[in-house]
Amino acid sequence: MTTTENPRIVMFGADWCRDCRRSKAVLDADGIDYEYVDTEAIEDAADRAKAISGRMNIPVIVFPDGSHLVEPSDADLRAKLATV
């Protein structure tokens, strides 16, 4: 999957990840339509997230414009959402 194939925000994360839960809470509270990709449940998801970010850290949040954030603060995520 490339970002051009999905006009929605895509978030790669895991349930055990506190930063992932925090970013999901921001997206949910703001009513954002996004796809959640569980890196524990989907076999190649962690590899896909690493290919996008070049890092092993999650969450990786990919935006329709092709940009991404890794482990964003709530403020950074909300600032990016304001431009989507």
C-alpha contacts under 8 A as a table, 3 or more apart, distances in Angstrom:
res1	aa1	res2	aa2	distance
1	M	5	E	6.31
1	M	6	N	7.68
2	T	5	E	5.40
2	T	6	N	7.07
3	T	6	N	5.28
3	T	7	P	6.89
3	T	62	V	7.24
3	T	63	F	7.23
3	T	64	P	5.90
3	T	65	D	7.44
3	T	66	G	5.58
4	T	7	P	6.53
4	T	64	P	6.90
4	T	65	D	7.93
4	T	66	G	7.34
6	N	9	I	7.67
6	N	64	P	6.91
7	P	63	F	7.87
7	P	64	P	4.91
8	R	33	D	6.75
8	R	34	Y	5.53
8	R	35	E	6.86
8	R	63	F	6.96
8	R	64	P	5.86
9	I	33	D	7.12
9	I	34	Y	4.70
9	I	35	E	6.24
9	I	61	I	6.99
9	I	62	V	5.67
9	I	63	F	4.75
9	I	64	P	5.98
10	V	34	Y	5.63
10	V	35	E	4.71
10	V	36	Y	6.00
10	V	37	V	7.16
10	V	61	I	5.72
10	V	62	V	5.10
10	V	63	F	6.67
11	M	34	Y	7.17
11	M	35	E	6.17
11	M	36	Y	4.95
11	M	37	V	5.98
11	M	59	P	6.59
11	M	60	V	5.75
11	M	61	I	4.33
11	M	62	V	6.26
12	F	36	Y	6.12
12	F	37	V	4.73
12	F	38	D	6.03
12	F	39	T	6.29
12	F	45	A	7.21
12	F	46	A	7.69
12	F	49	A	6.28
12	F	58	I	6.71
12	F	59	P	5.45
12	F	60	V	5.12
12	F	61	I	6.30
13	G	17	C	7.11
13	G	20	C	5.50
13	G	36	Y	7.31
13	G	37	V	6.32
13	G	38	D	5.30
13	G	39	T	5.61
13	G	58	I	5.60
13	G	59	P	4.77
13	G	60	V	6.88
14	A	17	C	5.46
14	A	20	C	6.51
14	A	38	D	5.29
14	A	39	T	5.63
14	A	40	E	6.10
14	A	58	I	7.79
14	A	59	P	7.79
15	D	18	R	7.79
15	D	20	C	7.19
15	D	21	R	6.82
15	D	38	D	7.64
17	C	20	C	5.17
17	C	21	R	6.38
17	C	58	I	7.62
18	R	21	R	5.13
18	R	22	R	6.19
19	D	22	R	5.01
19	D	23	S	6.13
19	D	58	I	7.49
19	D	59	P	6.68
19	D	71	E	6.38
20	C	23	S	5.17
20	C	24	K	6.05
20	C	58	I	6.72
20	C	59	P	5.12
20	C	71	E	7.67
21	R	24	K	5.09
21	R	25	A	6.13
22	R	25	A	5.08
22	R	26	V	6.49
22	R	74	D	7.69
23	S	26	V	5.11
23	S	27	L	6.34
23	S	59	P	7.65
23	S	72	P	7.61
23	S	73	S	7.96
23	S	74	D	6.77
23	S	77	L	7.61
24	K	27	L	5.09
24	K	28	D	5.95
25	A	28	D	5.06
25	A	29	A	5.85
26	V	29	A	5.18
26	V	30	D	6.16
26	V	74	D	6.92
26	V	77	L	7.96
26	V	78	R	7.70
27	L	30	D	5.29
27	L	31	G	6.24
27	L	32	I	5.19
27	L	33	D	7.87
27	L	34	Y	7.82
28	D	31	G	5.03
28	D	32	I	6.02
29	A	32	I	7.75
37	V	42	I	7.28
37	V	45	A	6.76
38	D	41	A	5.39
38	D	42	I	5.98
38	D	45	A	6.88
39	T	42	I	5.64
39	T	43	E	7.31
39	T	44	D	7.56
39	T	45	A	4.76
39	T	46	A	4.95
40	E	43	E	7.25
40	E	45	A	7.65
40	E	46	A	7.62
42	I	45	A	5.40
43	E	46	A	7.58
44	D	47	D	5.34
44	D	48	R	6.19
45	A	48	R	4.99
45	A	49	A	6.14
46	A	49	A	5.09
46	A	50	K	6.16
46	A	56	M	7.77
47	D	50	K	5.09
47	D	51	A	6.08
48	R	51	A	5.04
48	R	52	I	6.35
49	A	52	I	5.22
49	A	53	S	6.25
49	A	54	G	7.98
49	A	55	R	7.96
49	A	56	M	7.67
49	A	58	I	7.88
49	A	60	V	6.25
50	K	53	S	5.19
50	K	54	G	4.99
50	K	55	R	5.17
50	K	56	M	5.56
50	K	57	N	7.86
51	A	54	G	5.51
51	A	55	R	7.82
52	I	68	H	7.90
53	S	56	M	7.91
53	S	60	V	7.02
53	S	68	H	7.42
53	S	70	V	7.10
57	N	60	V	7.35
57	N	70	V	6.81
57	N	71	E	6.99
58	I	70	V	6.20
58	I	71	E	5.85
59	P	69	L	7.97
59	P	70	V	5.70
59	P	71	E	5.26
59	P	72	P	7.88
60	V	68	H	6.75
60	V	69	L	5.78
60	V	70	V	4.60
60	V	71	E	6.64
61	I	68	H	5.35
61	I	69	L	5.23
61	I	70	V	6.45
62	V	66	G	6.54
62	V	67	S	6.00
62	V	68	H	4.30
62	V	69	L	6.70
63	F	66	G	5.50
63	F	67	S	5.49
63	F	68	H	5.88
63	F	84	V	7.68
64	P	67	S	7.39
64	P	84	V	7.79
69	L	72	P	5.92
69	L	77	L	7.74
72	P	75	A	7.87
72	P	76	D	5.77
72	P	77	L	5.82
73	S	76	D	5.15
73	S	77	L	6.18
74	D	77	L	5.14
74	D	78	R	6.08
75	A	78	R	5.19
75	A	79	A	6.06
76	D	79	A	5.08
76	D	80	K	6.26
77	L	80	K	5.20
77	L	81	L	6.12
78	R	81	L	4.92
78	R	82	A	6.20
79	A	82	A	5.25
79	A	83	T	7.05
80	K	83	T	5.39
80	K	84	V	6.73
81	L	84	V	5.18
